[in-house]
Amino acid sequence: MPDSSDANIATADALTLLLHNQHAICAAIEEVTKWLAENGVASVAVNATTAMETLDKNAQGITDAIMRLRQS
């Protein structure tokens, strides 16, 4: 059975990959939001902006967890 340090590293590595995916999703939503706003669908763009804010907020929590795992 791996020790706690190995498990923490593996968990931090997996969370890092998920965080990279989250950043990519946010970037894609940002592009779609820009297009929506420029093409007269402002109400949908506002909803997309709210989704991006949630992604950003959660990204900080994931980053904090990764740092705690890597320091332990």
BELTA-V61203 format. One line per field, one symbol per residue. burial: + if it has 9 or more other C-alpha atoms within 8 Angstrom, else -. A space follows every 50 residues. Layout:
burial=???
This chain:
burial=------+++-++--++--+--++--+--++--++-++---++-+++-++- -+--++--+--++-+++-++--
